[in-house]
């Protein structure tokens, strides 16, 4: 019974983290892609935070199938940190 209660707590925290990531992180990234003024300048920070939050959630609920999500998150973080020229051309 105690073990089931602890897993319920972890799932609740994970659900909140996923909700925050989806609602805030991806919404801001979508606004940056659409060219909303002011958002294009902060998208690397938002993408990094959203990617790191997703990595935390994937780690908490790890399964072999989640390796693809982890790869996507790491790719998003890498693009946000390195900011290749094609990304700036796409966002402008």
N, C-alpha and C positions, 0 to 999 in steps of 0.2 A: 504494500500500500504506500509506503514512504517513497519508494522508487518511482512509482507512477506519479506521485505529487511533484517530485523534482522535475521529471520530464515535462509535465504540464507547465511548470514555471519557465523552462527553457523554450518551449514552443511559444508561449506568450511573448517573451522577450524577442524571439526571432520574428514573430509575426509583426510586432511593432517596428522592428528594424527594417523589415522588408517594406512595410507600408511607408515609412519615412523615405526610404531610398526611392521607391517608385514615385511617390507623389512629389517630392521635392527635387531629387537629383535628376530624374529623367524629364520632368517637366521643364526644369531650367535648361537642360541640354536641348530639348525640342525648341524652346524659345530662342536659343542661340543659333540653331540651324535655320530658323525662320528669319533671323536677322533683326531681332528686337534690340533696339539701341541699349547699350549698357550691359547687356547680358553676354554679348560676344567677348567682352573683356574678361569676364569671370568664369567662363566655361571650363578652363583647365582646372581650377580649384574645385569646382562643383563636380566635375567628372572624377577627379582623384578621390574626393570624399565619398562619392556614391560608389565608386569601385572598391574602395577599402571597406566600406560598410557591407557591401555584398560579399567580399572575401571573408569577413568575419561571420556572416550568416552561413555561408557555404561551409566554413570550417566547423561551426557549431553543429550543423546537421549533415556532416560529411557522409557521402556515399560515393561509390566509384563513378556513378553516372554524372556527378556534379563536376567532374574534371573539365568538361567542356565549358561550363559556366565560369569556372575559375580561369580558364584560358581566355575567355572573352573579357573578363574583368581585368586581367593583367594586360591584355592588349589595349583596352580603353585607358588604363592608367599610363601605359607606355606612350600612347599617342598624346595624352594630356600633358605629360611631363616633357616629351621631346618636341612637341608641336612642329611636325613636318610641314613643309611649305604647301603641300596639297591640301592640308586641312584648313589652313588660313585662306586659300583660294576658294575652297568649298563654302566656308562660312561668310565670305564677303560678297 
